[in-house]
Amino acid sequence: MAKDSKVRQEQGVVLSFIPTGEYYFNKGINAYHRHDLKKAKKYLQRAMQLEPYEPMIACQLGLVCMQLDEFQQSNELFTQILDELDPSMTECHYFLANNFAELGLFHEAYKHANKYLELDPYGEFAEEAEDLIYVINTEEADLEDSLYMQDELIMKQEKARQLLESGNFQMAIKSLKEIIEKYPDFWSAYNNLALGYFYLGDMEKAANVLKDLLDKNPGNLHALCNLAVFLYHQHRDKELQELVDGLEKIQPILIEHQYKLGATFALLGNHQKAFFWLNKLKKQGFEGDASFYYWLSHVAFTTGHEQTAKSAWKQLLEISPEKEGSEPWNNNRSNDTGFENHVTSILKKLRSEYLEERLFGIFLLSISNRRQEVISHPDFKSLDEFSITEKIYLANVLDAGMKEQFDPDGIIGKGHGVATLLYEHHHPIHPQTTGLFLMWFSIFINGLKDGVSFTNMKAYAAAVEYAWHKLNDEKKSQLEIANRYDISTSTLQKYSKLIQHYNE
């Protein structure tokens, strides 16, 4: 498609398209004409997979996401077009302005509307852009500072949330602490910060954040629900039951709170209560995200509502087709995947500012079913961007031959071997177990500096797991852990003392 190509719309539909990936593109357009936006999105996503560098497909997908009120995903597509695919598609600035206005981010909306008029003053959407600017300018002048702060806060929070979801917990924690320092009354940042510490396995810090929040904002439902999940994972049953008794009496009015309560009950295994709240939302016409349909399907199936379960799972597959095969009624859950098969998570970890997260990213690459997809991805780092330690580790993973030249004693390989032993007992890797692997790679990095050889890999794996359970207040005996890794309890005690020095 020509570099100066532009979107031509008639009621929001692209008319011109070179027939590369045409089959799925046309199916998407036909679905759009039938006002079946979900199918339109599905087909256009497939077309984009086949033609990832075609800006016209990305733009049409962005427009469909806009009409589905999926403004964040829509913005990502329009930004990708302007930054990578075709900067001459100036209309994307106008679409971004519309999306930001819908999100209440008026400064960003104003900026992109002006940019569109600057680049294309007589463009197809010039009049609409001028109208949008006029509406924004009619806001009272004294709201300008507060609007700017609101924009900044929402964007920072969204960035931190994305970091959490992709497993970059250290960076998310750093960002959330900055938000709280600047906006001490922004309660959701506290909850997300607590989750960050929880995923890293630092239960004490996670609990302290929630305690601070509940002192400042008593009755915060999100904090109470998060605390219940923490207590559940720590097997603190008595405290948990007291809290659950209180949660069962709550009758929230806000949809957001009903969803949080339902998802929390699902996580805790209280499927009857979970089904009550999640199914209530469904009957009210609530259109949730993938997590909503996942939990609704599971709790509906376990409570005997099979038709609801299958209907919810069908909606889930429209959003997350990779979940096919892990239905709650399917006993074979081999397709249930964690971070190891999440391409975006691996790519983000490989670019983390923390070496332990980057090494963890390489480990995930080694066990991923989507390794080739990660390596061939445009965002995969060039070899020059990897440190020597990462290059050697990558050579181990890819069996590139360089490991014998730079790692003749196989130290990096042994570090990988310990992680592999941990993975045998903790897979797939979900947020709750990510901290275990990050703990190991942090210990490994510190040990490398002191010339540790890491010869007894089973002992190191057992010691790390024992320390991990202890950190989470989970009662695991030394004998149980030692037997799991086929070592003696005296060896476990010895190596537990060794790693303590490197785990501070």
PyMOL commands that set and color helices and strands:
alter all, ss='L'
color gray80, all
select helices_A, chain A and resi 22-33+37-50+55-67+71-85+91-102+106-119+126-137+141-165+169-182+187-200+203-216+221-233+237-247+255-268+271-283+290-302+306-319+321-323+339-341+343-350+355-367+371-375+383-385+388-398+402-406+411-425+431-449+457-471+478-484+489-500
alter helices_A, ss='H'
color red, helices_A
deselect
rebuild
show_as cartoon
